[in-house]
Amino acid sequence: MKTVILDNWAFTQVGGGRGTREDEYLQATGPTTVHVELLKAKRIPDPFIGLHEYDVQWIGESDWIFKQVFILSEEDLKSANIDLVFDGLDTFASIALNGEQILETANQFVGYRVDVKSILKTGENKLVLNFSSAFKKGRDIEKEHEKLNLWNGDSSRLHVRKAQYNYGWDWGPILMTVGPWKRVYLELYKNRISDLDIRSVVSENLDVKMTVEMTFFNNTPGRASLTLKAPNGTIVASDSNIPTNESQTRATFSFGKGELMLWYPVGYGDQPIYTVESDLIDENGTLLDSRTQRIGFRRTLIRQEKLLNEPGLSFFFEVNNIPIFAGGSNWIPSDSFLTTMTPARYREWLKLLVDGNQNMVRVWGGGIYEADIFYDICDELGILVWQDFMFGCGQYPAYDSFLSLVKDEAEYNVRRLRHHPSLSVFAGNNEDYQVAESMHLELDYSDEVSDFRKTNFPARYIYERVLPEIVGRLSDTHYHRSSPYSGQGKVTTDRTFGDLHQWNVWHGSQEPWTNWDKLAGRFVSEFGMEGYPNIRTVDYWLGGETRERFPQSRINNSHNKADGFERRLELYLVENFRHSFEMESYVYATQIMQAECLSSAYRLWRRNWAGRGKEYTAGALVWQLNDCWPTASWSIADYFLRPKPAYFSIARELRPCTVGITRKEITTFADERSAADFTIDTLFEVWGTNSTLAAKNVTLEFLNYDLHDPTYKDGWTRTLILSPNSSTEIFKGPVNALPPRTTKSQIPKTISVSARLLDEDGTVLARCSNWPEPYKFIDFPNDVGFRAEISTDGESVKLSSKRPMKGIVLDAEGDDVKWSDQAVDLMPGDDQVVYAVGLKGRNVKARYVGDGIA
């Protein structure tokens, strides 16, 4: 097997235009796309800055040619077979080799392979890729068929198998990419391994049966060999004499419990990665081809079982017989220009997720089936992957030519991804059943037998017939019809079955975030709150336009794509905080709002993970981890990998052990006929969580502080045991500082309540503070006695105060600092150290709620 990489391109805009003059070709190195190369050549402004997104729309509506000349020797042409391989083309391309048409493409999500031996010649060979505008082509296809309903983007996208977010989303720009976005190369061979299907079944007893099926291009006489290597390189099993006289062969290996190391999600065990090496050898002993796959052995199930005290069924992931609370994030493509994503950037993003104590990522259905390196890193880091198929927020069609594209796409990507131990579920789409419900399409959940293609929700045929058949035939991965999807004949908003997208905070009924406990579902696979990114990111997209440096400016509006974001942001801000519209103060206010909102959800929903039969909420995946461009969105880290304060507040709620507090006012009327004679009691509830598999001996400190009386401090300490892999209820009752009230005009003292969980050696395992809400009613004192002491090495900061403080966010002038914590609540006598990589002794500035800065 010989591989010839074809990455030296010249490209032009067909007919000339704003990108290139007629017959002018610019040089490009693949894989690449047009925007990226025009940016390099300084032919277009940066669409990530200012309003320039609108200045480059013509690119996606133009046709482009990529061409190159490559040289082959006479010896090369002696190869029995020569294939031209495209790992990915974006999207509609007509391909000619030496003047002969060889391929027409219509799907960004698949690779293509063409036998070109008879067309090639010794010396120069000319390859031409003629890309049509996907936007215009989509409009033509839509006109030929029908216009369908959707949320986000242009309706023509529903007919085009291209990354749907390219058409614009409520967090991303319209940037219609085009070009050879993945590798292009020649393969010269006598015979090859055309498919390697490795399946491992881990039984309930944790013994392992591994089956390897090899498919060959032809049945050339010879043999194949298989070798399974442990993470340290030692050979665990092998078979060096597998006959190849058939086009397909199979080998099976069995291992008893403990003979192989099992793969676990992060926090529950190790992630041993084994290697399967397969060789194809001809009858003369010549190596013809070799394939290597990195695998892991695990038993991953989704359990849907009856619950002890609530209706419906559970919905939780179980790995190697261990029930897992899935705390994680949704993932969108991390760049509008995918070819700029490097392995290092992927690793930084996924390391950020794990460092934030998260264990699951959902690859959302409006982007792409991610790069191989993404899943490799998830395998290494122990991140469970929820994988959507690429259908998002639409009434997709199901006519024959579209179905053909979908089937090829599904088979290609299931084959590509199935061996990854991190892969935990395939889901048919994102929110397409919700679109059908909201638009009252023909959707009878009790009908499990119809064809569906003749209804006005034809894609149900894809999600309930095509995809489950392909997933079941080509993999052992669980298939879930959609996200969200309830099953059991229930609508997608049912909170007692399946997974739930809980958007009644922000969208929908716009509930206060203090109602997250009432809004819980069995598995909340989407929820979120917007927050501005780091002020440096804002200044980046403003591009030096100081006159636009205010929240309602035209440029700032263009860098928030959410429908009605002004109303929604201000609704939640004005309900909860006093705030100004000075740019930096506004950024801070939205960040603290987001941090408070999201941490509250994780805190309350982890409480619902209460042990076997009580998996009332088994997962929470925030929308969203990342951004594809510099913007204000629901992300918890911005385009430049700068974490927002919410990232840190979530990380604290996903530590192995946590503590939570709620405060509720209960009104009791003395007489049912009276509205004036009543008592208001303030009651607190305290609980702890423990995600480890062993009971945990801890000490709980529960302390109360009066914000306006620094001499007041009350509370108690007790030792207790946190149950393994569940929550533990600890306390319910009043505190001395808040006696019952008999009139609403009697304003209670401003009592902040603090809980700390201490390990047996005194180490602080977790903290939680609870304040009277909304925060806008609190009269914060001017002098809180705050100090931020920089360490002698200049790389950490010790925080202390004389009064309770809320939502401390640290920064320093100049270059970025990598902080270990943000959005910190600080109590007197409980100093906290925040590590600050890159601070280098610079002065620290702090913002906090009630700091009085306009």
ABEGO torsion letter per residue (X at the ends): XBBBBBABBBBBBBGEEAABBBGBBBBBBOBBBAAAAAAAAGABBBAABEAAAAAAAAAAABBBBBBBBBBBBAAAAABABBBBBBAEBOABBBBBBGGBBABBBABAABBBBBBAAAABBBEBBBBBBBBBBAAAAAAAAAAABBBBBBBEEBAAAAABBBBAAAAEBAABBBBBBBEBABBBBBBBBABBBABBBBBBBBBAAGBBBBBBBBBBABBBBEBBBBBBBBAAGBBABBBABBBAABABBBBBBBBBBGABBBBBBBGAEBBBBBBBBBBBBBAAGBBABBBBBBBBBBBBBBBBBBBAABBEBBBBBBBGGBBBBBBBBBBBBABABAAABBAAAAAAAAAAAAAAGBABBBBBAABBBBBAAAAAAAAAAGBBBBBBBBBBGBBBBABAAAAAAAAAAAAAAAAAAAABAABABBBABBGAAAAAAAAGBBBBAABAABAGAABABAAAAAAAAAAAAAAAAABABBBBABOBBAEGGBBAABAABEBBBBAABGBEAGBBAAAAAAABBABBABBBBBBBBBAAAAAAAAGGBAAABBAABAAAAAABABBGAAAAAAAAAAAABBBBABAAAAAAAAAAAAAAAAAAAAAAAAAABAEBGABABABBBBOBABBABBBBBABABBAAGBBBAAAAAAAAAABABBBBBBBBBBBBBABAABAABBBBBBBBBBBBBBABABBBBBBBBBBBBBAABAABBBEBBBBBBBBBGBBBBABBEBBAABBBBABAABBBBBBBBBBBBBBAAGBBABBBBBBBOBAAABBBBABAGBBBBBBAAGABBBBBBABBBBGBBBBBBEBBBBBABBGBBBBBGBBBBBBBBGAGGBBBBBBBBGAGBX
